[in-house]
């Protein structure tokens, strides 16, 4: 993950999206875990790249690691009514929310979820040739990254990571 972040930034990325994480409790208890990722997020920020990271899906009042990094933007999820999705991590560390789907218990697509690509050979494909309605903060973070990219395109000279986060 750390090498991927650094590679992207060294090759001109101004926005990095990460839809992964480790629950916030274990990242605090196990010291030193994720040091390379922490350094990579700080490196990206120092180079002006915005790092958008999914908050996590444990309904916990904190962002998962690495979304909890001070130099990242932690993205939580809301449902189609604009209410916090029941699964989304929440709290003051969540910098922004975006559509993440309802997260119903039905398999093979809830109309309240977000359409995404999925490996056609996956058991979760449900015969839709590589598309499936999914829910999670991993569906919300790309919405935020897309808006961040639009901000960078609109304000290329001013668009530092902090500028993007503040917008």
DRENDREN-398177 format. One record per residue: residue number from 1; residue in one letter; x, y, z of N, C-alpha, C in turn. Coordinates in nm, 4 decimals, decimal comma. Example, Ala and Ser with C-alpha at 12.3 -4.5 7.8 and 13.67 -1.06 7.14 Angstrom:
1 / A / 1,3190 / -0,5690 / 0,7800 / 1,2300 / -0,4500 / 0,7800 / 1,3200 / -0,3300 / 0,7800 .
2 / S / 1,2850 / -0,2250 / 0,7080 / 1,3670 / -0,1060 / 0,7140 / 1,2900 / 0,0030 / 0,7870 .
//
This chain:
1 / X / 0,0841 / -0,1186 / 0,0000 / 0,0000 / 0,0000 / 0,0000 / 0,0882 / 0,1243 / 0,0000 .
2 / X / 0,1860 / 0,1262 / 0,0870 / 0,2750 / 0,2422 / 0,0969 / 0,3483 / 0,2660 / -0,0348 .
3 / X / 0,3993 / 0,1591 / -0,0933 / 0,4709 / 0,1738 / -0,2205 / 0,3774 / 0,2217 / -0,3309 .
4 / X / 0,2532 / 0,1758 / -0,3281 / 0,1554 / 0,2198 / -0,4279 / 0,1252 / 0,3680 / -0,4163 .
5 / X / 0,1088 / 0,4165 / -0,2939 / 0,0839 / 0,5597 / -0,2717 / 0,2017 / 0,6404 / -0,3254 .
6 / X / 0,3219 / 0,6022 / -0,2868 / 0,4419 / 0,6758 / -0,3291 / 0,4592 / 0,6709 / -0,4810 .
7 / X / 0,4360 / 0,5544 / -0,5410 / 0,4457 / 0,5410 / -0,6864 / 0,3484 / 0,6365 / -0,7548 .
8 / X / 0,2247 / 0,6385 / -0,7086 / 0,1232 / 0,7238 / -0,7699 / 0,1635 / 0,8712 / -0,7611 .
9 / X / 0,2082 / 0,9140 / -0,6449 / 0,2447 / 1,0545 / -0,6255 / 0,3693 / 1,0898 / -0,7072 .
10 / X / 0,4682 / 1,0041 / -0,7063 / 0,5899 / 1,0303 / -0,7859 / 0,5596 / 1,0383 / -0,9355 .
11 / X / 0,4518 / 0,9759 / -0,9772 / 0,4142 / 0,9770 / -1,1178 / 0,3029 / 1,0760 / -1,1488 .
12 / X / 0,2826 / 1,1721 / -1,0601 / 0,1947 / 1,2844 / -1,0877 / 0,0552 / 1,2806 / -1,0309 .
13 / X / 0,0191 / 1,1782 / -0,9567 / -0,1168 / 1,1735 / -0,8993 / -0,1367 / 1,2886 / -0,8012 .
14 / X / -0,2482 / 1,3564 / -0,8142 / -0,2845 / 1,4628 / -0,7214 / -0,3942 / 1,4182 / -0,6261 .
15 / X / -0,4559 / 1,3026 / -0,6570 / -0,5597 / 1,2442 / -0,5725 / -0,5341 / 1,0942 / -0,5646 .
16 / X / -0,5360 / 1,0412 / -0,4425 / -0,5192 / 0,8974 / -0,4194 / -0,6419 / 0,8494 / -0,3434 .
17 / X / -0,7054 / 0,7430 / -0,3905 / -0,8207 / 0,6848 / -0,3218 / -0,7813 / 0,5496 / -0,2641 .
18 / X / -0,8097 / 0,5287 / -0,1365 / -0,7849 / 0,3995 / -0,0715 / -0,9148 / 0,3513 / -0,0089 .
19 / X / -0,9563 / 0,2337 / -0,0481 / -1,0742 / 0,1717 / 0,0099 / -1,0289 / 0,0449 / 0,0803 .
20 / X / -0,9626 / 0,0645 / 0,1903 / -0,9089 / -0,0449 / 0,2700 / -0,8916 / 0,0065 / 0,4113 .
21 / X / -0,8664 / -0,0835 / 0,5017 / -0,8436 / -0,0366 / 0,6369 / -0,8354 / -0,1479 / 0,7376 .
22 / X / -0,7934 / -0,1056 / 0,8532 / -0,7827 / -0,1944 / 0,9684 / -0,8593 / -0,1264 / 1,0805 .
23 / X / -0,9332 / -0,2026 / 1,1561 / -1,0202 / -0,1405 / 1,2547 / -0,9396 / -0,0514 / 1,3492 .
24 / X / -1,0028 / 0,0576 / 1,3976 / -0,9320 / 0,1571 / 1,4764 / -0,8759 / 0,1052 / 1,6089 .
25 / X / -0,9411 / 0,0084 / 1,6701 / -0,8940 / -0,0417 / 1,7999 / -0,7611 / -0,1152 / 1,7840 .
26 / X / -0,7517 / -0,2070 / 1,6877 / -0,6279 / -0,2828 / 1,6736 / -0,5136 / -0,1948 / 1,6249 .
27 / X / -0,5429 / -0,0897 / 1,5493 / -0,4351 / -0,0028 / 1,5036 / -0,3779 / 0,0800 / 1,6176 .
28 / X / -0,4549 / 0,0996 / 1,7243 / -0,4042 / 0,1712 / 1,8423 / -0,3300 / 0,0752 / 1,9342 .
29 / X / -0,3832 / -0,0449 / 1,9513 / -0,3242 / -0,1423 / 2,0443 / -0,1896 / -0,1932 / 1,9950 .
30 / X / -0,1790 / -0,2222 / 1,8669 / -0,0552 / -0,2775 / 1,8107 / 0,0315 / -0,1612 / 1,7635 .
31 / X / 0,1270 / -0,1212 / 1,8452 / 0,2084 / -0,0057 / 1,8117 / 0,3029 / -0,0372 / 1,6965 .
32 / X / 0,3320 / 0,0634 / 1,6165 / 0,4238 / 0,0479 / 1,5057 / 0,3622 / -0,0111 / 1,3806 .
33 / X / 0,2440 / -0,0622 / 1,3896 / 0,1783 / -0,1223 / 1,2743 / 0,1402 / -0,0134 / 1,1745 .
34 / X / 0,1739 / -0,0327 / 1,0504 / 0,1370 / 0,0646 / 0,9482 / 0,2299 / 0,1831 / 0,9368 .
35 / X / 0,3494 / 0,1745 / 0,9916 / 0,4430 / 0,2878 / 0,9873 / 0,4749 / 0,3275 / 0,8432 .
36 / X / 0,4933 / 0,2300 / 0,7548 / 0,5233 / 0,2612 / 0,6145 / 0,4072 / 0,3343 / 0,5492 .
37 / X / 0,2862 / 0,2909 / 0,5776 / 0,1684 / 0,3569 / 0,5208 / 0,1557 / 0,4979 / 0,5759 .
38 / X / 0,1802 / 0,5157 / 0,7055 / 0,1775 / 0,6494 / 0,7641 / 0,2754 / 0,7420 / 0,6937 .
39 / X / 0,3962 / 0,6940 / 0,6727 / 0,4971 / 0,7763 / 0,6052 / 0,4551 / 0,8073 / 0,4614 .
40 / X / 0,3944 / 0,7112 / 0,3946 / 0,3509 / 0,7326 / 0,2562 / 0,2394 / 0,8370 / 0,2480 .
41 / X / 0,1440 / 0,8331 / 0,3400 / 0,0370 / 0,9334 / 0,3425 / 0,0967 / 1,0719 / 0,3684 .
42 / X / 0,1903 / 1,0806 / 0,4628 / 0,2571 / 1,2078 / 0,4920 / 0,3363 / 1,2565 / 0,3696 .
43 / X / 0,4031 / 1,1639 / 0,2992 / 0,4774 / 1,1966 / 0,1777 / 0,3833 / 1,2541 / 0,0721 .
44 / X / 0,2704 / 1,1885 / 0,0510 / 0,1731 / 1,2350 / -0,0479 / 0,1244 / 1,3750 / -0,0127 .
45 / X / 0,0900 / 1,3941 / 0,1124 / 0,0408 / 1,5242 / 0,1577 / 0,1470 / 1,6320 / 0,1356 .
46 / X / 0,2706 / 1,6024 / 0,1709 / 0,3793 / 1,6985 / 0,1539 / 0,4001 / 1,7350 / 0,0070 .
47 / X / 0,3710 / 1,6429 / -0,0822 / 0,3829 / 1,6684 / -0,2263 / 0,2555 / 1,7297 / -0,2850 .
48 / X / 0,1567 / 1,7577 / -0,2008 / 0,0344 / 1,8238 / -0,2459 / -0,0765 / 1,7316 / -0,2887 .
49 / X / -0,0590 / 1,6016 / -0,2758 / -0,1622 / 1,5063 / -0,3185 / -0,2634 / 1,4814 / -0,2068 .
50 / X / -0,3898 / 1,4855 / -0,2420 / -0,4975 / 1,4554 / -0,1474 / -0,5133 / 1,3041 / -0,1379 .
51 / X / -0,5188 / 1,2521 / -0,0164 / -0,5356 / 1,1084 / 0,0049 / -0,6721 / 1,0876 / 0,0697 .
52 / X / -0,7632 / 1,0296 / -0,0064 / -0,9006 / 1,0053 / 0,0379 / -0,9097 / 0,8585 / 0,0788 .
53 / X / -0,9536 / 0,8322 / 0,2031 / -0,9551 / 0,6941 / 0,2525 / -1,0902 / 0,6618 / 0,3162 .
54 / X / -1,1432 / 0,5452 / 0,2837 / -1,2708 / 0,4991 / 0,3391 / -1,2627 / 0,4896 / 0,4915 .
55 / X / -1,3669 / 0,5356 / 0,5586 / -1,3704 / 0,5430 / 0,7050 / -1,3722 / 0,4063 / 0,7723 .
56 / X / -1,4382 / 0,3096 / 0,7111 / -1,4557 / 0,1783 / 0,7725 / -1,6020 / 0,1491 / 0,7941 .
57 / X / -1,6330 / 0,0216 / 0,8100 / -1,7724 / -0,0239 / 0,8149 / -1,8076 / -0,0948 / 0,9455 .
58 / X / -1,7529 / -0,0500 / 1,0552 / -1,7801 / -0,1155 / 1,1844 / -1,8785 / -0,0399 / 1,2722 .
59 / X / -1,9398 / 0,0682 / 1,2210 / -2,0287 / 0,1542 / 1,3011 / -1,9578 / 0,2035 / 1,4262 .
60 / X / -1,8316 / 0,2361 / 1,4111 / -1,7454 / 0,2753 / 1,5229 / -1,7247 / 0,4268 / 1,5195 .
61 / X / -1,7154 / 0,4922 / 1,6359 / -1,7005 / 0,6381 / 1,6372 / -1,5564 / 0,6855 / 1,6123 .
62 / X / -1,4908 / 0,6295 / 1,5128 / -1,3557 / 0,6700 / 1,4734 / -1,3284 / 0,6132 / 1,3352 .
63 / X / -1,2313 / 0,6705 / 1,2676 / -1,1915 / 0,6214 / 1,1356 / -1,0954 / 0,5053 / 1,1516 .
64 / X / -1,1085 / 0,4073 / 1,0617 / -1,0125 / 0,2973 / 1,0570 / -0,8744 / 0,3519 / 1,0207 .
65 / X / -0,7712 / 0,2723 / 1,0438 / -0,6390 / 0,3035 / 0,9941 / -0,6320 / 0,2532 / 0,8501 .
66 / X / -0,5808 / 0,3268 / 0,7553 / -0,5075 / 0,4522 / 0,7628 / -0,5923 / 0,5782 / 0,7472 .
67 / X / -0,7250 / 0,5662 / 0,7380 / -0,8096 / 0,6857 / 0,7257 / -0,7949 / 0,7783 / 0,8456 .
68 / X / -0,7488 / 0,7255 / 0,9572 / -0,7318 / 0,8057 / 1,0786 / -0,6088 / 0,8958 / 1,0729 .
69 / X / -0,5257 / 0,8788 / 0,9724 / -0,4048 / 0,9606 / 0,9596 / -0,4435 / 1,1081 / 0,9463 .
70 / X / -0,3738 / 1,1950 / 1,0184 / -0,4062 / 1,3377 / 1,0202 / -0,3953 / 1,4034 / 0,8832 .
71 / X / -0,3150 / 1,3493 / 0,7951 / -0,2938 / 1,4093 / 0,6632 / -0,3822 / 1,3472 / 0,5552 .
72 / X / -0,4738 / 1,2609 / 0,5936 / -0,5675 / 1,1987 / 0,5003 / -0,7061 / 1,2573 / 0,5227 .
73 / X / -0,7943 / 1,2383 / 0,4263 / -0,9340 / 1,2769 / 0,4410 / -1,0157 / 1,1492 / 0,4565 .
74 / X / -1,0742 / 1,1329 / 0,5740 / -1,1532 / 1,0147 / 0,6085 / -1,2946 / 1,0333 / 0,5545 .
75 / X / -1,3395 / 0,9377 / 0,4694 / -1,4693 / 0,9478 / 0,4034 / -1,5678 / 0,8455 / 0,4606 .
76 / X / -1,6741 / 0,8957 / 0,5202 / -1,7818 / 0,8112 / 0,5702 / -1,8917 / 0,7976 / 0,4658 .
77 / X / -1,9946 / 0,7207 / 0,4993 / -2,1018 / 0,6927 / 0,4034 / -2,2374 / 0,7378 / 0,4554 .
78 / X / -2,3194 / 0,7832 / 0,3598 / -2,4599 / 0,8139 / 0,3872 / -2,5463 / 0,7321 / 0,2919 .
79 / X / -2,6731 / 0,7168 / 0,3278 / -2,7661 / 0,6463 / 0,2401 / -2,8307 / 0,7468 / 0,1446 .
80 / X / -2,9265 / 0,7018 / 0,0653 / -2,9844 / 0,7906 / -0,0362 / -3,0683 / 0,9038 / 0,0235 .
81 / X / -3,1020 / 0,8937 / 0,1511 / -3,1739 / 1,0025 / 0,2181 / -3,0793 / 1,1039 / 0,2803 .
82 / X / -2,9476 / 1,0770 / 0,2717 / -2,8495 / 1,1674 / 0,3307 / -2,8216 / 1,1398 / 0,4773 .
83 / X / -2,8744 / 1,0289 / 0,5284 / -2,8520 / 0,9914 / 0,6680 / -2,7303 / 0,9006 / 0,6783 .
84 / X / -2,6599 / 0,9079 / 0,7907 / -2,5429 / 0,8219 / 0,8083 / -2,5838 / 0,6773 / 0,7880 .
85 / X / -2,5088 / 0,6096 / 0,7019 / -2,5353 / 0,4681 / 0,6790 / -2,5062 / 0,3921 / 0,8073 .
86 / X / -2,5898 / 0,2958 / 0,8396 / -2,5806 / 0,2258 / 0,9677 / -2,4463 / 0,1587 / 0,9897 .
87 / X / -2,3782 / 0,1188 / 0,8844 / -2,2500 / 0,0489 / 0,8943 / -2,1313 / 0,1450 / 0,9043 .
88 / X / -2,1490 / 0,2689 / 0,8617 / -2,0363 / 0,3619 / 0,8474 / -1,9772 / 0,4035 / 0,9813 .
89 / X / -1,8453 / 0,4051 / 0,9877 / -1,7797 / 0,4665 / 1,1029 / -1,8145 / 0,6143 / 1,1010 .
90 / X / -1,8085 / 0,6775 / 1,2159 / -1,8562 / 0,8147 / 1,2287 / -1,7727 / 0,8882 / 1,3326 .
91 / X / -1,8071 / 1,0124 / 1,3577 / -1,7394 / 1,0914 / 1,4595 / -1,6695 / 1,2121 / 1,3997 .
92 / X / -1,6035 / 1,2858 / 1,4856 / -1,5412 / 1,4105 / 1,4424 / -1,4248 / 1,3894 / 1,3457 .
93 / X / -1,3644 / 1,2724 / 1,3444 / -1,2522 / 1,2464 / 1,2542 / -1,2976 / 1,2246 / 1,1098 .
94 / X / -1,4254 / 1,1937 / 1,0891 / -1,4768 / 1,1774 / 0,9530 / -1,4844 / 1,3170 / 0,8917 .
95 / X / -1,4064 / 1,3388 / 0,7859 / -1,3986 / 1,4711 / 0,7253 / -1,5107 / 1,5024 / 0,6299 .
96 / X / -1,5685 / 1,3995 / 0,5697 / -1,6717 / 1,4190 / 0,4691 / -1,7488 / 1,2878 / 0,4540 .
97 / X / -1,8724 / 1,2983 / 0,4064 / -1,9520 / 1,1792 / 0,3771 / -1,9998 / 1,1861 / 0,2323 .
98 / X / -2,0293 / 1,0694 / 0,1770 / -2,0762 / 1,0597 / 0,0388 / -2,1647 / 0,9359 / 0,0268 .
99 / X / -2,2359 / 0,9219 / -0,0838 / -2,3221 / 0,8047 / -0,1011 / -2,2436 / 0,6736 / -0,0910 .
100 / X / -2,2911 / 0,5874 / -0,0030 / -2,2260 / 0,4581 / 0,0165 / -2,3221 / 0,3416 / 0,0055 .
101 / X / -2,4499 / 0,3709 / -0,0098 / -2,5492 / 0,2650 / -0,0181 / -2,6125 / 0,2364 / 0,1164 .
102 / X / -2,7206 / 0,1609 / 0,1108 / -2,7962 / 0,1274 / 0,2311 / -2,7312 / 0,0144 / 0,3097 .
103 / X / -2,6823 / -0,0847 / 0,2369 / -2,6199 / -0,1979 / 0,3056 / -2,7207 / -0,2951 / 0,3613 .
104 / X / -2,8226 / -0,3219 / 0,2815 / -2,9233 / -0,4180 / 0,3237 / -2,8666 / -0,5581 / 0,3355 .
105 / X / -2,9448 / -0,6475 / 0,3864 / -2,9001 / -0,7843 / 0,4074 / -2,9216 / -0,8729 / 0,2860 .
106 / X / -2,9865 / -0,8188 / 0,1840 / -3,0124 / -0,9011 / 0,0663 / -2,8875 / -0,9104 / -0,0200 .
107 / X / -2,8620 / -1,0282 / -0,0705 / -2,7512 / -1,0470 / -0,1644 / -2,7991 / -1,0117 / -0,3043 .
108 / X / -2,7069 / -0,9913 / -0,3908 / -2,7354 / -0,9664 / -0,5326 / -2,8151 / -0,8390 / -0,5548 .
109 / X / -2,7708 / -0,7361 / -0,4921 / -2,8154 / -0,6035 / -0,5301 / -2,9379 / -0,5494 / -0,4616 .
110 / X / -2,9157 / -0,4542 / -0,3803 / -3,0216 / -0,3755 / -0,3206 / -3,0278 / -0,2472 / -0,4035 .
111 / X / -3,1441 / -0,2084 / -0,4474 / -3,1558 / -0,0876 / -0,5287 / -3,1094 / 0,0369 / -0,4553 .
112 / X / -3,0937 / 0,0276 / -0,3272 / -3,0455 / 0,1415 / -0,2488 / -2,8935 / 0,1447 / -0,2393 .
113 / X / -2,8249 / 0,0509 / -0,3029 / -2,6798 / 0,0456 / -0,2975 / -2,6180 / 0,1148 / -0,4185 .
114 / X / -2,4864 / 0,1145 / -0,4256 / -2,4119 / 0,1845 / -0,5299 / -2,3602 / 0,0825 / -0,6310 .
115 / X / -2,3867 / 0,1060 / -0,7585 / -2,3391 / 0,0145 / -0,8624 / -2,1886 / 0,0261 / -0,8754 .
116 / X / -2,1254 / -0,0877 / -0,8815 / -1,9800 / -0,0940 / -0,8902 / -1,9396 / -0,2081 / -0,9825 .
117 / X / -1,8153 / -0,2038 / -1,0254 / -1,7639 / -0,3169 / -1,1015 / -1,7207 / -0,4259 / -1,0051 .
118 / X / -1,7288 / -0,5480 / -1,0527 / -1,6878 / -0,6633 / -0,9728 / -1,6362 / -0,7686 / -1,0710 .
119 / X / -1,5447 / -0,8493 / -1,0268 / -1,4914 / -0,9535 / -1,1134 / -1,6055 / -1,0427 / -1,1611 .
120 / X / -1,6231 / -1,0608 / -1,2915 / -1,7333 / -1,1434 / -1,3407 / -1,7309 / -1,2865 / -1,2875 .
121 / X / -1,6141 / -1,3357 / -1,2491 / -1,6048 / -1,4720 / -1,1949 / -1,6316 / -1,4780 / -1,0453 .
122 / X / -1,6536 / -1,3627 / -0,9822 / -1,6796 / -1,3582 / -0,8388 / -1,8161 / -1,4197 / -0,8071 .
123 / X / -1,8268 / -1,4829 / -0,6927 / -1,9555 / -1,5377 / -0,6492 / -2,0564 / -1,4268 / -0,6234 .
124 / X / -2,0069 / -1,3054 / -0,5977 / -2,0958 / -1,1922 / -0,5702 / -2,1441 / -1,1233 / -0,6970 .
125 / X / -2,1025 / -1,1699 / -0,8162 / -2,1394 / -1,1036 / -0,9414 / -2,2893 / -1,1137 / -0,9698 .
126 / X / -2,3519 / -1,2171 / -0,9282 / -2,4969 / -1,2367 / -0,9448 / -2,5412 / -1,2349 / -1,0908 .
127 / X / -2,4530 / -1,2743 / -1,1832 / -2,4896 / -1,2846 / -1,3233 / -2,5071 / -1,1531 / -1,3945 .
128 / X / -2,4468 / -1,0485 / -1,3442 / -2,4626 / -0,9166 / -1,4067 / -2,3397 / -0,8765 / -1,4879 .
129 / X / -2,2605 / -0,9742 / -1,5280 / -2,1454 / -0,9506 / -1,6159 / -2,0486 / -0,8442 / -1,5658 .
130 / X / -2,0170 / -0,8524 / -1,4397 / -1,9136 / -0,7644 / -1,3863 / -1,9619 / -0,6403 / -1,3143 .
131 / X / -2,0912 / -0,6331 / -1,2869 / -2,1456 / -0,5196 / -1,2123 / -2,2289 / -0,5718 / -1,0969 .
132 / X / -2,2273 / -0,4991 / -0,9876 / -2,3083 / -0,5377 / -0,8721 / -2,3357 / -0,4133 / -0,7875 .
133 / X / -2,4506 / -0,4107 / -0,7249 / -2,4835 / -0,3035 / -0,6306 / -2,4221 / -0,3405 / -0,4958 .
134 / X / -2,3351 / -0,2550 / -0,4460 / -2,2631 / -0,2798 / -0,3211 / -2,2823 / -0,1635 / -0,2258 .
135 / X / -2,2503 / -0,1856 / -0,0998 / -2,2599 / -0,0793 / -0,0002 / -2,1351 / -0,0811 / 0,0861 .
136 / X / -2,0954 / 0,0368 / 0,1319 / -1,9820 / 0,0486 / 0,2222 / -1,9123 / 0,1815 / 0,2044 .
137 / X / -1,8238 / 0,2125 / 0,2962 / -1,7472 / 0,3360 / 0,2829 / -1,6515 / 0,3264 / 0,1639 .
138 / X / -1,6242 / 0,2042 / 0,1178 / -1,5452 / 0,1868 / -0,0043 / -1,6229 / 0,2307 / -0,1277 .
139 / X / -1,7523 / 0,2451 / -0,1187 / -1,8327 / 0,3006 / -0,2272 / -1,8381 / 0,4526 / -0,2155 .
140 / X / -1,8281 / 0,5038 / -0,0933 / -1,8332 / 0,6487 / -0,0705 / -1,7013 / 0,7175 / -0,1061 .
141 / X / -1,5895 / 0,6574 / -0,0704 / -1,4592 / 0,7210 / -0,0912 / -1,4333 / 0,7571 / -0,2381 .
142 / X / -1,4672 / 0,6718 / -0,3351 / -1,4442 / 0,7118 / -0,4745 / -1,5280 / 0,8327 / -0,5184 .
143 / X / -1,6473 / 0,8490 / -0,4609 / -1,7249 / 0,9702 / -0,4898 / -1,6449 / 1,0928 / -0,4459 .
144 / X / -1,5880 / 1,0854 / -0,3260 / -1,5098 / 1,1968 / -0,2720 / -1,3847 / 1,2193 / -0,3564 .
145 / X / -1,3178 / 1,1119 / -0,3946 / -1,1976 / 1,1245 / -0,4775 / -1,2314 / 1,1883 / -0,6122 .
146 / X / -1,3464 / 1,1554 / -0,6675 / -1,3887 / 1,2166 / -0,7935 / -1,4089 / 1,3664 / -0,7796 .
147 / X / -1,4723 / 1,4084 / -0,6710 / -1,4904 / 1,5515 / -0,6459 / -1,3540 / 1,6174 / -0,6234 .
148 / X / -1,2650 / 1,5503 / -0,5514 / -1,1300 / 1,6038 / -0,5295 / -1,0597 / 1,6251 / -0,6634 .
149 / X / -1,0747 / 1,5313 / -0,7552 / -1,0127 / 1,5447 / -0,8870 / -1,0711 / 1,6636 / -0,9634 .
150 / X / -1,2004 / 1,6868 / -0,9491 / -1,2618 / 1,8036 / -1,0127 / -1,2068 / 1,9335 / -0,9537 .
151 / X / -1,1849 / 1,9361 / -0,8233 / -1,1269 / 2,0541 / -0,7579 / -0,9851 / 2,0785 / -0,8097 .
152 / X / -0,9062 / 1,9723 / -0,8193 / -0,7696 / 1,9846 / -0,8716 / -0,7724 / 2,0362 / -1,0155 .
153 / X / -0,8660 / 1,9865 / -1,0961 / -0,8756 / 2,0313 / -1,2349 / -0,9154 / 2,1781 / -1,2441 .
154 / X / -1,0012 / 2,2212 / -1,1548 / -1,0504 / 2,3603 / -1,1562 / -0,9477 / 2,4579 / -1,1010 .
155 / X / -0,8704 / 2,4159 / -1,0001 / -0,7733 / 2,5039 / -0,9339 / -0,6340 / 2,4400 / -0,9348 .
156 / X / -0,5762 / 2,4137 / -1,0518 / -0,4526 / 2,3351 / -1,0575 / -0,3349 / 2,3950 / -0,9805 .
157 / X / -0,3215 / 2,5242 / -0,9771 / -0,2066 / 2,5858 / -0,9089 / -0,2264 / 2,5967 / -0,7579 .
158 / X / -0,3509 / 2,6072 / -0,7138 / -0,3817 / 2,6245 / -0,5720 / -0,4155 / 2,4938 / -0,5020 .
159 / X / -0,4376 / 2,3865 / -0,5755 / -0,4963 / 2,2644 / -0,5215 / -0,3960 / 2,1775 / -0,4455 .
160 / X / -0,3527 / 2,2263 / -0,3298 / -0,2762 / 2,1413 / -0,2381 / -0,3745 / 2,0452 / -0,1726 .
161 / X / -0,3224 / 1,9489 / -0,0997 / -0,4098 / 1,8553 / -0,0284 / -0,5021 / 1,9312 / 0,0676 .
162 / X / -0,4482 / 2,0230 / 0,1439 / -0,5308 / 2,0983 / 0,2391 / -0,6368 / 2,1819 / 0,1689 .
163 / X / -0,6018 / 2,2407 / 0,0552 / -0,6988 / 2,3168 / -0,0241 / -0,8148 / 2,2264 / -0,0639 .
164 / X / -0,7819 / 2,1080 / -0,1142 / -0,8853 / 2,0122 / -0,1549 / -0,9689 / 1,9704 / -0,0345 .
165 / X / -0,9044 / 1,9387 / 0,0772 / -0,9779 / 1,8953 / 0,1965 / -1,0727 / 2,0043 / 0,2453 .
166 / X / -1,0293 / 2,1282 / 0,2403 / -1,1133 / 2,2380 / 0,2874 / -1,2334 / 2,2621 / 0,1976 .
167 / X / -1,2194 / 2,2277 / 0,0719 / -1,3332 / 2,2449 / -0,0193 / -1,4337 / 2,1345 / 0,0052 .
//
